[in-house]
């Protein structure tokens, strides 16, 4: 086997094994160039395909099956009617702070649904979601796993209004039925949950990020990954590696 043919086979098998993850891909490919041609196939099958099977098997066994599957209280309302209801909502104290009600944006049905905590002041002023530095950072995350923010993703928050600070439980409770129906209507393949407040309210628990990360939850039978909010990672750059590990899980779930 010629060196060129060898390298072509290595690269093709790597693509099949779904290892095209930024630096990880380049590192593995460099290592594989040193392998003798007659060992390429056996090495790849052992190292990549078997590991992939184990990852998927572990994924299936690692689901937290503690999320609701029943329909939301808005179960018979379509997307546009739900949006109208939300845009006229004044159920909680956030109505006294907000300038805008920011329902959500993106494609439906979505490959990925990204759910954060709530709009910040900049988002409230601009009537838009995930803008500014943290929004740009989130889009870079998605680009790194080959997810197109404009074509594959629906963005929203657990609460739809800026409240001046972290949303109180009464604000979350007022908004949450809207999110439940929103998830049903967007019907994503995977949900990426950004931050502790969002995750704890979705799964009705009170855990730290270290206890939620690394697991694959389900919500209404949709697999969910919990990671740090991009704004928090901008303040704490040492969380970038954990986020990358979470994003690789998202990528894996999308491709199953």
N, C-alpha and C positions, 0 to 999 in steps of 0.2 A: 504494500500500500504506500503510495507516495505521501510525502509530508503534507502536500496541499489537500489531497483527498482525506487524509487523517484528520486534519484540522476542520475540514468541512463537515465530516461526520460528527466530530466532537461538538461543533457548534449547533448542528441540527438536533442532536440528541439533547443538548442542554436546553434548547428552546422547547423541546417536547416535555422536558422535565420541569418546565416553569421556573427556571432559576435566574431569569433575566431581571435581577433586582440590583440595579445600580452597582455599587462597589463590590457587593457580594458576587455578582455575576462575573465581573472582570477578574476578581481574585481566583474564583474557581476555574475559570477558563485558562488563566495563566498556569495554574497548577496542572491542569489536564494536558497541556502541551508537552509536559515532561513524561507522560505515560507512554509506554511502548504501544505501538499500533494494535497488536494482537490482544491487548488487555483493555482497550477502550470500551468495548461493549459491556463486558462483564463488570468493569469498574462502575460505569454509569448506571447500569441496572441495579447494582448493589447500593451505590451511594445516593442516587437520585430517585429512581422509581420506587424502591423499597421504602426509602424515607418518606416519599410522598404518600404512599399507602398508609404508613404509620401515622403521619400527620393527619390525614383525613379520618383514620380510625379514631385517633385521639380526639379530633374535633367532634366526631359524632358522640363520643362518650363524655364529652366535657360540657354539653349543653346544660344550662341551668333552667330546668323546666318548671319555673315558678311564676311564669307570667300569664296574664289572662288571655283566653282565647275567645270569650264571648264578645258579641258585638257591643259597640259603644252606645251611649244613649242617643246619639245622632245617627244611628245605624241605617236609616232609610233616606238620609239627606245626601244629595250629590255634592260634588266639589264646589261648584259655583254658589249653590245655596248656603253651604257651610261658610264659605268666605264672606258672603253678605251678612250672615249672622254675626260672625266674629268682628267684622268692620263696624258693626253697630253696637258692640258690646260695651256695657258700663257696669258690669257686675261687681267689680272690686275697686280697691283704693288706687290701683294704678291709673285709673281714668283721670285722677287728679294731677298726675305727673306727666303723662305722655303727650307728645305732639301727634304721633301717628300710631296706628295699629298695624303691625307688620305680620301678615299672615304666613307667608312663605313664598318661595319661588323655585322654579326648576321644572324638570320634565316629569311627566306622569304617563305610564308607570316608570319608576326609576330603577336603575341598577343599584344605586346607593342613595340612602336618605341620611343626611347629616343633621343631627339634632343637638343644638346648644342649649344654653340656660335661658337667655333672654336678650332683647336688644339693648345695646349700650346707648350712651348719649349721642354719639356720632351717627349710629344707625337710626335712632329716633329722629334726629335732625334731617337726615337724608331719605327717610322712608325706604330703607333698603337693609338687606341682611349681609353679614359677614363682609364688611367693607373695612377699609383702613388696613393697618399693618397685620392685624391678626387674620383678617379675611384673606389677604394676599398670601399669607403664610399657609393657611388652610388649602388654598388652591394649589400651592406648590406641593403640599403633601399628596394631594390627589393625583397631580401630574406625575409624581414619582412612582405611583403604582398604576400608571396608564389609565387613569379614570378622568374623563373629560368633564370639567365642572359645568359646561354648557349643554352637553349632550347626554350625560349619564346620571346626573345628580339632582336631587330635590333637597333644598335647604329650609330649615325652620328651627324654632326654639320651643321649649316647653311652655313658655309664656310669650305672649304676643306684644306686650307693651313695656316700655321703659318705666321703671318704678322709682328711680332715684338711687337705688342701691340693690343689693341682692334681693330677689323677690321673696316676700313673706310666704308662709305656707298657705295662707288664705288666698293669695294671688295665684299660686300654683294650682290650688284646688279648684279655683274658678275657671282656670284656663284648660285644665287637663283633659276634660271631655272633648274639647276641640281637637287636641293633639291625637287622642285615640282614634277619632274618625278620620283625621288627616292621614294617619298611618295606613288605615284600611284603604283609603282612596288612592294614595300614592303607590301602595303595594310594592315596596322596594324588594329587591332580592336580598339586600344586606342593609343593616342600620349601623351607622357609626355614631356613637354617643359621646359628646364632647364635654367632659368635666364631671366632677363628683355630684354637683347639685342636680344636674339633668339625670344622671344615672340612678341616683338614689330615689328620685321621684318617679321615674318610670318603673323601677322594680320594687318600689315600696319597701325600702330598706334604709339602713343608716350605716354605711360602710365607708372606709377610707379607700383612696384610689389603689393602694397596694393590695387590698383585698378584692378589688373588682377587676383589675387588669389581669390579662392572661387567661381569662375565662371567656367562653362563648355562651352568652345568654340567648334566650329566644323571647320574642315579644310578639304575640299573635302568630306564632309559628315562624317568625322571621328571625334569622340569626343576627345577633347584635354583638358588636365589639365596643368596649368602653376604653377611652383613652383620655389623655389630658387635653384641656381646652387650649387651642393655639395661643391665646393671649397669655395663659399661664406658662407655656413653654418659652415664649419670648422673654418672660421674666426669669425663667429657670432653664437655661440652655442645657443643663445636664440631663433633662428629661427627653432630649431629642432621640437618644438611642431607644428608650422604652417605647416612644411613639412609633419609631420605625418598625419595631417588632410587632406592634399592634397593627400597623398598616399592612404588613406582610400577611397577617391573618385575614384582614379584609380582602386582600387580593386573592388569597387562597379560596375564601368562601365564595367570592364572585365567580371563580372559575370552576367550582365544583358542578 
